[in-house]
Amino acid sequence: MKLALVFCGLIALCASHVIPSVPGDNSHYVEGESRYIWMPDGEGNPVLVDLQEPVNEMFLNSRNGANNQYWLFTRNNRGGNWNNVHLVGFSLGAHVVGVAGRQAGGRPSRVTGLDPAGPGWNTNNNALNRNSGRYVEAIHTDGRKLGIMTAIANADFYPNGGRHPQPGCTSSPCSHGRAPELFASTVGYNRHVGRRCVNLAEAEISACAGATLNMGNAIVNKNGNGIFGLRTANRWPF
């Protein structure tokens, strides 16, 4: 059984407009109200829940018991089976999961940073880096503004150049928030394929023509290395 551990709001996927907040420790404010949230189902598998959809009792029960499930997992597994752990964090949360991975000795099978926060983090020793897990991936969508532009992971993806404006966005926060939206799409569809770039400059103009690697997705034991560029559409599923 695969297991994704998501720490306090680290993958709160932001809606483009304000919606009522939903109570519970798995819903947190991250540059707007959270619309999408990862919830464990009855078997402990991660499920992406749209908070604007009618609430299903299974999700409601899972939501209320999510913290208990996490507590029981850590208690029963003495740190867990790291081969099944995928840490995912958005913005500042990307650096938090990076620290968490390093505190675990880099044992998590996979760590994914969604547009890791940029201001103040370029030279910060606590930033997400390649030592945070066995395979570390970063998806950059608002580089040099709210997000970091530097390649900091084993595989760094720069959709649409990795900067503002992302297709359909007119503000930097929109481009920043596109990273978790893209990631959610890759979990559902796994069809966003990056091409390896010679350097970051090539990625910024989406002119990469090297080997392919799928961006995002839910494959826990994923591997890859390098800088990757790709283009996406302006609306779901992008």
GUMI-431180 format. One record per residue (C-alpha): z, y, x. Coordinates in steps of 0.1 Angstrom, whole numbers, plus 5000, padded with zeros to 4 digits. Each point is the difference from the previous one (the first is absolute). Layout:
# residues N
ZYX ...
END
This chain:
# residues 238
500050005000 499050345014 502650284998 499550375004 503150215007 499750364989 502850245009 501350284977 497050174987 497849945030 497149904979 500450234971 496450074991 499750354987 498250094968 497950325001 502150144973 503649994990 501249724979 503649934989 502049835027 501249644993 503649925009 500949755026 500449975037 496349905005 498650334987 500350305022 498550345003 497350035026 498050324997 499849954962 501149754975 499349645008 497449834979 499549675018 502849795014 500349655016 502249774980 500949635007 499049774972 502149704990 498949815030 500750285025 496350095004 499250375002 498250144969 498550354999 501350164967 498450304984 502850194984 497750164975 499249674985 502249854972 503049835016 500149635000 503449844997 499449795031 499450315021 503050174983 502349715009 498549985035 500550385005 503649994990 500749705023 497850105029 502950115022 501949684993 496949805009 499750185033 503849965007 499849624992 496949965022 501750165030 503249814994 498449664996 497550045028 502150175026 497350265005 497249814983 496949815011 498350275019 496749814997 500050104964 501150375003 497650294995 501650345002 498150294983 500850375002 498450324989 500350345018 503550035014 500649644987 497449885025 502250105029 503149864982 498449654998 498950055036 503650045010 501049714978 497549785017 501150095034 503749954990 498949654991 498649955035 496450044988 500249674982 498550114966 496649834997 498450324988 500950374997 497750254982 500350385002 498350204972 499050345014 503150025022 501650344999 498650235026 502050325005 502649955027 499049635006 497350015026 502449985029 503049854981 501349685014 501049894965 496450004987 498249694989 498549825030 498549675011 503549865008 501050014963 498549664992 497749735011 497250184983 500250374992 497550184980 499650374990 497850164974 499450375008 498850234972 501450355007 500150015038 501150325018 501650134967 502649794981 498949695018 499849905037 496649975015 500949825032 499249635002 503449845000 499549644988 498249695010 497450094975 499550364988 497750064970 498550354994 498349994966 497750294995 500950135035 503849974994 500450364990 500050244971 498050034978 499949644989 497349944973 501150164968 502950195016 500350385001 503550015016 501749855030 502749834979 497249824981 498449885032 503449895013 500749814968 496649835001 501349755027 502349814976 497350014973 497549855024 502549745011 500749904964 496349964995 499649785031 502849774987 498249954967 496449995013 500049965038 496650155003 500550305023 498549905033 500450215031 497850015031 501550025034 499550335017 499550095037 502650284997 501850224975 497250265001 497649744987 502449904972 500450374989 496350014991 499949644986 497349915025 501549675012 497849695003 502249745018 501749684987 501349994965 503649984987 501150034964 502350294994 503449944984 500349694977 502949764995 499449755028 503349975018 498849835031 497250245006 498750095035 497850275014 499850275027 498350335004 498950314982 498049964968 498050234978 498649964965 499050194969 501449974965 499250144966 501950284982 501649804972 501749674994 499549745013 498350225027 
END
